Amino acid sequence: MGVMPFEIEPASHTYFFDCGIIVRGLLAVWRATGDEEYLGGAIAVGDAMMRDFSPNGSATYHPILTLPAKVPELEDPLRWSRTATCYQLKSAMAWWDLWNATREQRFCEPYERVLEYSLAGYAAFLPGHPDPHRVMDRLHAFCYFLEGLLPRAKDPRCAAALADGIGLAARYLREIAAEFARSDVYAQLLRARLYADWCGAVPLDRGAAEEEARALEEFQASDSDPRIDGGYWFGRKGREWLPFVNPVSAAFGAQALELWRGERQAHRHLLI
């Protein structure tokens, strides 16, 4: 009960990361509407994440379970989505948000557990692969780790990790971008800079942020096809745009530039 399948017909797998994002989405609707049904759904999924993905109370949470048996899939260290590493902190942030919503203490410990192993191991996440294109993909996941630090950004260890992680992500992005760049990485890094500054954890490097915002703007599509027009190209290899516009990249890009251009700070609950 409570677990969310990745797909249906058949419902063969469930992902820890996706479940956490679903919790945060349900909580966002609850805050907007006050409808307790959404809060109840978020609690049910949050409890299932604790129960199913780490049934023996281990220090890490399995990234993928098969359904209906809820057996862990084998991990693959070269595929970030199939490992239990620092990127999971964004998903674990759902428990912190549930604690804020309910004040039920059982939701504090699992976030803290993921925070501890993420802080201990994040430095090994990059580059993590011999192929620079795969390193760019891992930057997307690494930025999830940076976002997951935000609830505890005032903690000196988390502030230091934010500063270090922003620097690492920016360095790898600039080293690889001429060969391959993803729009969502520019967007996520820009958002991380803004939120870290707003939290008082890492002062904004305005020059670097301006450079990332300009680069991100280049990804916005202008096209006669209304399904594409205004969206954000997924990526670019060399001088060639990859012919993909997807909702995730578009949402990240639009939000990052709105935050950059806006005059007011935004709560981290609004992070997509």
Residue, then its C-alpha position, 0 to 999 in steps of 0.5 A: m500500500g502507498v507505493m507508486p508504480f513507475e508505469i502501469e500496465p504492467a506496474s513492474h517497478t517503483y523508484f525511490f526518487d519518483c516517490g519522493i517527488i510525488v510526495r512533494g507534488l501532493l504537498a504542494v497541492w495540499r498547501a494550495t487547496g487545503d484539501e486534506e486528501y492530498l496530505g493523506g496521500a502524501i503521508a501514505v507514500g512517505d510511509a511506504m518509502m520508509r517501509d519498502f525501500s529500506p526494510n531493514g533500516s539500513a543506511t541507504y535506500h534502494p533506488i528501484l524495487t520490482l513489483p509486486a514483490k518489492v525486491p531491489e533491482l541490482e544497482d549499476p555504479l555507472r548509471w546514476s538512477r540505479t545507485a543509492t547515492c547523494y542525488q537521493l537527497k532531493s527525494a528524501m526532502a519529501w520527508w522533511d516537508l512531511w515533518n513540516a506539514t505534520r510535526e510527526q517525528r517519524f519523518c525527521e530521521p529518514y531525511e537525516r539518514v540520507l543527509e548523512y550518507s550524502l554528505a559523506g559520499y557526494a565528492a565521489f559522485l563526480p565525474g563518476h564515468p569516463d565518458p564526458h557526455r555521461v558526466m554531463d548527465r550526472l551533473h543533472a543528478f548532482c544538482y538534485f543533491l544540492e537542492g536536497l541540502l536546502p532544508r538544512a542550508k544554515d547548518p555549517r556542514c551543509a553550507a560548506a557542501l553547497a559551496d563546494g558542490i556549486g563549484l564542482a558542478a560549475r567546473y565540470l559544466r564549463e569543461i564539457a559544455a562545448e562538446f555536450a550541454r544540457s539545458d536542465v543542468y544550466a537551470q538547476l545550477l542557476r537555481a541552486r546558486l539563487y536559493a543558496d544565496w537566499c538561505g544565507a549559505v553561499p553568497l551569489d557569484r553574480g558573474a557566474a550566474e549571469e553567464e549561466a542565465r545567458a547560456l540557458e536563454e539560448f536553449q529556448a526554442s522559437d518554432s512554428d510548431p506550438r508544441i515546441d515554441g517557447g520550450y527548451w531544447f534538451g541539449r546541444k552537442g557541439r553546435e547542433w541542437l538535439p531535437f528534443v523538447n521535454p516538459v522537465s527541461a522546459a519547466f526547469g528552464a522557465q523556472a530558473l529564468e523566472l527566479w533569476r529575473g524576479e524581484r522576490q525570493a521564492h520558497r524552496h517548496l516551489l522548486i520543481 
